[in-house]
Each structure stands twice: as structure tokens, then as C-alpha cells.
Amino acid sequence: MIESKVENPCDLINGDKVRISDGTPEPPRHHKKKHRDWYRRNQIGYVFGNEQPFGRISIKASKDSKVAISLPLNGLMIWKHE
């Protein structure tokens, strides 16, 4: 699978598969709260909403998922799966 870094999140459309990362290493799994917070900022999902005026992006775990999380764009790196 080919990934390309997204320089401008405005280019993303709903349904694009992306990987997001804050660039930090994964903490040990026995640190439950730290690992949960890390996982929230480092995952693969589908763009559900792109709220540029507010500096946020919404990600779903799968295209059929009914639950989406909204993340602030500051400090996140985004790669688009092609």
C-alpha cells in the first residue's frame, strides 16, 4: 500500500483512508491511560468530516462505523493511503 504525506488537509475528502500520527513512540500497553491517549492520536481510519475553519478532522475506524472521533489538526501528521 502506498502512502503519501498530506500537506494540506483541505485536500482530503470524506471516505479517504488516512493514517494519522503525532510522531511519538507507542507507550507500553500496561500503561493503559497513556496507551489509550496515544492510540487516539495514532491510528488508521477514514475521513468522515474535515472541519478546516475549526482546525479539526473527524475519523471513523471503518466506512460503516457509526462512531467518529474529532481530532485537532495541530501537531498531527496525516498520510493518505492510495
CNS distance restraints for C-alpha pairs under 8 A (distance, minus, plus):
assign (resid   1 and name CA) (resid  81 and name CA) 6.78 0.50 0.50
assign (resid   1 and name CA) (resid  82 and name CA) 6.70 0.50 0.50
assign (resid   2 and name CA) (resid  81 and name CA) 5.87 0.50 0.50
assign (resid   2 and name CA) (resid  82 and name CA) 5.41 0.50 0.50
assign (resid   3 and name CA) (resid  79 and name CA) 5.83 0.50 0.50
assign (resid   3 and name CA) (resid  80 and name CA) 5.40 0.50 0.50
assign (resid   3 and name CA) (resid  81 and name CA) 4.64 0.50 0.50
assign (resid   3 and name CA) (resid  82 and name CA) 6.06 0.50 0.50
assign (resid   4 and name CA) (resid  79 and name CA) 5.30 0.50 0.50
assign (resid   4 and name CA) (resid  80 and name CA) 5.35 0.50 0.50
assign (resid   4 and name CA) (resid  81 and name CA) 6.79 0.50 0.50
assign (resid   4 and name CA) (resid  82 and name CA) 7.65 0.50 0.50
assign (resid   5 and name CA) (resid  77 and name CA) 7.64 0.50 0.50
assign (resid   5 and name CA) (resid  78 and name CA) 5.95 0.50 0.50
assign (resid   5 and name CA) (resid  79 and name CA) 4.24 0.50 0.50
assign (resid   5 and name CA) (resid  80 and name CA) 6.29 0.50 0.50
assign (resid   6 and name CA) (resid  11 and name CA) 7.89 0.50 0.50
assign (resid   6 and name CA) (resid  77 and name CA) 7.66 0.50 0.50
assign (resid   6 and name CA) (resid  78 and name CA) 5.45 0.50 0.50
assign (resid   6 and name CA) (resid  79 and name CA) 5.42 0.50 0.50
assign (resid   6 and name CA) (resid  80 and name CA) 6.42 0.50 0.50
assign (resid   7 and name CA) (resid  78 and name CA) 7.87 0.50 0.50
assign (resid   8 and name CA) (resid  12 and name CA) 8.00 0.50 0.50
assign (resid   9 and name CA) (resid  50 and name CA) 7.71 0.50 0.50
assign (resid   9 and name CA) (resid  52 and name CA) 7.81 0.50 0.50
assign (resid   9 and name CA) (resid  78 and name CA) 7.91 0.50 0.50
assign (resid  10 and name CA) (resid  50 and name CA) 7.26 0.50 0.50
assign (resid  10 and name CA) (resid  52 and name CA) 6.81 0.50 0.50
assign (resid  12 and name CA) (resid  16 and name CA) 6.61 0.50 0.50
assign (resid  12 and name CA) (resid  47 and name CA) 7.44 0.50 0.50
assign (resid  12 and name CA) (resid  50 and name CA) 7.42 0.50 0.50
assign (resid  13 and name CA) (resid  47 and name CA) 6.77 0.50 0.50
assign (resid  13 and name CA) (resid  49 and name CA) 7.90 0.50 0.50
assign (resid  13 and name CA) (resid  50 and name CA) 7.47 0.50 0.50
assign (resid  14 and name CA) (resid  46 and name CA) 7.37 0.50 0.50
assign (resid  14 and name CA) (resid  47 and name CA) 4.93 0.50 0.50
assign (resid  14 and name CA) (resid  48 and name CA) 5.08 0.50 0.50
assign (resid  14 and name CA) (resid  49 and name CA) 6.17 0.50 0.50
assign (resid  14 and name CA) (resid  50 and name CA) 7.65 0.50 0.50
assign (resid  15 and name CA) (resid  46 and name CA) 5.36 0.50 0.50
assign (resid  15 and name CA) (resid  47 and name CA) 5.21 0.50 0.50
assign (resid  15 and name CA) (resid  48 and name CA) 6.37 0.50 0.50
assign (resid  15 and name CA) (resid  63 and name CA) 6.92 0.50 0.50
assign (resid  16 and name CA) (resid  46 and name CA) 5.46 0.50 0.50
assign (resid  16 and name CA) (resid  47 and name CA) 5.43 0.50 0.50
assign (resid  16 and name CA) (resid  80 and name CA) 7.13 0.50 0.50
assign (resid  16 and name CA) (resid  81 and name CA) 7.62 0.50 0.50
assign (resid  17 and name CA) (resid  44 and name CA) 7.29 0.50 0.50
assign (resid  17 and name CA) (resid  45 and name CA) 5.71 0.50 0.50
assign (resid  17 and name CA) (resid  46 and name CA) 4.48 0.50 0.50
assign (resid  17 and name CA) (resid  47 and name CA) 6.53 0.50 0.50
assign (resid  17 and name CA) (resid  80 and name CA) 6.07 0.50 0.50
assign (resid  17 and name CA) (resid  81 and name CA) 5.49 0.50 0.50
assign (resid  17 and name CA) (resid  82 and name CA) 7.83 0.50 0.50
assign (resid  18 and name CA) (resid  44 and name CA) 5.71 0.50 0.50
assign (resid  18 and name CA) (resid  45 and name CA) 5.61 0.50 0.50
assign (resid  18 and name CA) (resid  46 and name CA) 5.97 0.50 0.50
assign (resid  18 and name CA) (resid  47 and name CA) 7.05 0.50 0.50
assign (resid  18 and name CA) (resid  78 and name CA) 6.65 0.50 0.50
assign (resid  18 and name CA) (resid  79 and name CA) 5.51 0.50 0.50
assign (resid  18 and name CA) (resid  80 and name CA) 4.42 0.50 0.50
assign (resid  18 and name CA) (resid  81 and name CA) 5.59 0.50 0.50
assign (resid  19 and name CA) (resid  42 and name CA) 7.35 0.50 0.50
assign (resid  19 and name CA) (resid  43 and name CA) 5.69 0.50 0.50
assign (resid  19 and name CA) (resid  44 and name CA) 4.26 0.50 0.50
assign (resid  19 and name CA) (resid  45 and name CA) 6.48 0.50 0.50
assign (resid  19 and name CA) (resid  78 and name CA) 5.78 0.50 0.50
assign (resid  19 and name CA) (resid  79 and name CA) 5.12 0.50 0.50
assign (resid  19 and name CA) (resid  80 and name CA) 6.44 0.50 0.50
assign (resid  19 and name CA) (resid  81 and name CA) 7.39 0.50 0.50
assign (resid  20 and name CA) (resid  41 and name CA) 6.70 0.50 0.50
assign (resid  20 and name CA) (resid  42 and name CA) 5.27 0.50 0.50
assign (resid  20 and name CA) (resid  43 and name CA) 5.52 0.50 0.50
assign (resid  20 and name CA) (resid  44 and name CA) 6.36 0.50 0.50
assign (resid  20 and name CA) (resid  76 and name CA) 6.49 0.50 0.50
assign (resid  20 and name CA) (resid  77 and name CA) 5.66 0.50 0.50
assign (resid  20 and name CA) (resid  78 and name CA) 4.60 0.50 0.50
assign (resid  20 and name CA) (resid  79 and name CA) 6.41 0.50 0.50
assign (resid  21 and name CA) (resid  41 and name CA) 5.80 0.50 0.50
assign (resid  21 and name CA) (resid  42 and name CA) 4.26 0.50 0.50
assign (resid  21 and name CA) (resid  43 and name CA) 6.77 0.50 0.50
assign (resid  21 and name CA) (resid  76 and name CA) 5.56 0.50 0.50
assign (resid  21 and name CA) (resid  77 and name CA) 5.20 0.50 0.50
assign (resid  21 and name CA) (resid  78 and name CA) 6.57 0.50 0.50
assign (resid  22 and name CA) (resid  41 and name CA) 6.04 0.50 0.50
assign (resid  22 and name CA) (resid  42 and name CA) 6.37 0.50 0.50
assign (resid  22 and name CA) (resid  75 and name CA) 6.00 0.50 0.50
assign (resid  22 and name CA) (resid  76 and name CA) 4.68 0.50 0.50
assign (resid  22 and name CA) (resid  77 and name CA) 6.05 0.50 0.50
assign (resid  23 and name CA) (resid  76 and name CA) 7.66 0.50 0.50
assign (resid  23 and name CA) (resid  77 and name CA) 7.40 0.50 0.50
assign (resid  24 and name CA) (resid  38 and name CA) 7.99 0.50 0.50
assign (resid  26 and name CA) (resid  35 and name CA) 7.06 0.50 0.50
assign (resid  26 and name CA) (resid  38 and name CA) 6.79 0.50 0.50
assign (resid  27 and name CA) (resid  31 and name CA) 6.98 0.50 0.50
assign (resid  27 and name CA) (resid  34 and name CA) 6.74 0.50 0.50
assign (resid  27 and name CA) (resid  35 and name CA) 5.68 0.50 0.50
assign (resid  27 and name CA) (resid  38 and name CA) 7.49 0.50 0.50
assign (resid  28 and name CA) (resid  35 and name CA) 6.90 0.50 0.50
assign (resid  29 and name CA) (resid  35 and name CA) 5.93 0.50 0.50
assign (resid  30 and name CA) (resid  35 and name CA) 7.94 0.50 0.50
assign (resid  31 and name CA) (resid  35 and name CA) 5.89 0.50 0.50
assign (resid  32 and name CA) (resid  36 and name CA) 6.03 0.50 0.50
assign (resid  33 and name CA) (resid  37 and name CA) 6.20 0.50 0.50
assign (resid  34 and name CA) (resid  38 and name CA) 6.07 0.50 0.50
assign (resid  35 and name CA) (resid  39 and name CA) 5.97 0.50 0.50
assign (resid  36 and name CA) (resid  40 and name CA) 6.31 0.50 0.50
assign (resid  37 and name CA) (resid  41 and name CA) 6.77 0.50 0.50
assign (resid  38 and name CA) (resid  42 and name CA) 6.14 0.50 0.50
assign (resid  39 and name CA) (resid  43 and name CA) 6.19 0.50 0.50
assign (resid  41 and name CA) (resid  71 and name CA) 7.68 0.50 0.50
assign (resid  41 and name CA) (resid  76 and name CA) 7.56 0.50 0.50
assign (resid  44 and name CA) (resid  61 and name CA) 7.05 0.50 0.50
assign (resid  45 and name CA) (resid  59 and name CA) 5.75 0.50 0.50
assign (resid  45 and name CA) (resid  60 and name CA) 5.35 0.50 0.50
assign (resid  45 and name CA) (resid  61 and name CA) 4.65 0.50 0.50
assign (resid  45 and name CA) (resid  62 and name CA) 6.25 0.50 0.50
assign (resid  46 and name CA) (resid  59 and name CA) 5.38 0.50 0.50
assign (resid  46 and name CA) (resid  60 and name CA) 5.14 0.50 0.50
assign (resid  46 and name CA) (resid  61 and name CA) 6.41 0.50 0.50
assign (resid  46 and name CA) (resid  62 and name CA) 6.32 0.50 0.50
assign (resid  46 and name CA) (resid  63 and name CA) 6.38 0.50 0.50
assign (resid  47 and name CA) (resid  57 and name CA) 7.34 0.50 0.50
assign (resid  47 and name CA) (resid  58 and name CA) 6.02 0.50 0.50
assign (resid  47 and name CA) (resid  59 and name CA) 4.83 0.50 0.50
assign (resid  47 and name CA) (resid  60 and name CA) 6.53 0.50 0.50
assign (resid  48 and name CA) (resid  57 and name CA) 7.77 0.50 0.50
assign (resid  48 and name CA) (resid  58 and name CA) 5.24 0.50 0.50
assign (resid  48 and name CA) (resid  59 and name CA) 5.37 0.50 0.50
assign (resid  48 and name CA) (resid  60 and name CA) 6.23 0.50 0.50
assign (resid  48 and name CA) (resid  68 and name CA) 7.09 0.50 0.50
assign (resid  49 and name CA) (resid  57 and name CA) 5.87 0.50 0.50
assign (resid  49 and name CA) (resid  58 and name CA) 4.79 0.50 0.50
assign (resid  49 and name CA) (resid  59 and name CA) 7.17 0.50 0.50
assign (resid  50 and name CA) (resid  56 and name CA) 6.56 0.50 0.50
assign (resid  50 and name CA) (resid  57 and name CA) 4.72 0.50 0.50
assign (resid  50 and name CA) (resid  58 and name CA) 6.29 0.50 0.50
assign (resid  51 and name CA) (resid  55 and name CA) 6.08 0.50 0.50
assign (resid  51 and name CA) (resid  56 and name CA) 5.11 0.50 0.50
assign (resid  51 and name CA) (resid  57 and name CA) 5.74 0.50 0.50
assign (resid  51 and name CA) (resid  58 and name CA) 7.80 0.50 0.50
assign (resid  52 and name CA) (resid  56 and name CA) 6.15 0.50 0.50
assign (resid  52 and name CA) (resid  57 and name CA) 7.57 0.50 0.50
assign (resid  55 and name CA) (resid  72 and name CA) 5.83 0.50 0.50
assign (resid  55 and name CA) (resid  73 and name CA) 5.51 0.50 0.50
assign (resid  55 and name CA) (resid  74 and name CA) 7.30 0.50 0.50
assign (resid  56 and name CA) (resid  70 and name CA) 6.38 0.50 0.50
assign (resid  56 and name CA) (resid  71 and name CA) 5.35 0.50 0.50
assign (resid  56 and name CA) (resid  72 and name CA) 4.30 0.50 0.50
assign (resid  56 and name CA) (resid  73 and name CA) 5.20 0.50 0.50
assign (resid  57 and name CA) (resid  70 and name CA) 5.54 0.50 0.50
assign (resid  57 and name CA) (resid  71 and name CA) 5.38 0.50 0.50
assign (resid  57 and name CA) (resid  72 and name CA) 6.46 0.50 0.50
assign (resid  57 and name CA) (resid  73 and name CA) 6.53 0.50 0.50
assign (resid  58 and name CA) (resid  68 and name CA) 6.10 0.50 0.50
assign (resid  58 and name CA) (resid  69 and name CA) 5.36 0.50 0.50
assign (resid  58 and name CA) (resid  70 and name CA) 4.13 0.50 0.50
assign (resid  58 and name CA) (resid  71 and name CA) 6.18 0.50 0.50
assign (resid  59 and name CA) (resid  68 and name CA) 5.36 0.50 0.50
assign (resid  59 and name CA) (resid  69 and name CA) 5.46 0.50 0.50
assign (resid  59 and name CA) (resid  70 and name CA) 6.46 0.50 0.50
assign (resid  59 and name CA) (resid  71 and name CA) 7.84 0.50 0.50
assign (resid  60 and name CA) (resid  65 and name CA) 6.31 0.50 0.50
assign (resid  60 and name CA) (resid  66 and name CA) 7.82 0.50 0.50
assign (resid  60 and name CA) (resid  67 and name CA) 6.35 0.50 0.50
assign (resid  60 and name CA) (resid  68 and name CA) 4.51 0.50 0.50
assign (resid  60 and name CA) (resid  69 and name CA) 6.62 0.50 0.50
assign (resid  61 and name CA) (resid  65 and name CA) 6.47 0.50 0.50
assign (resid  61 and name CA) (resid  67 and name CA) 7.94 0.50 0.50
assign (resid  61 and name CA) (resid  68 and name CA) 7.38 0.50 0.50
assign (resid  72 and name CA) (resid  76 and name CA) 7.77 0.50 0.50
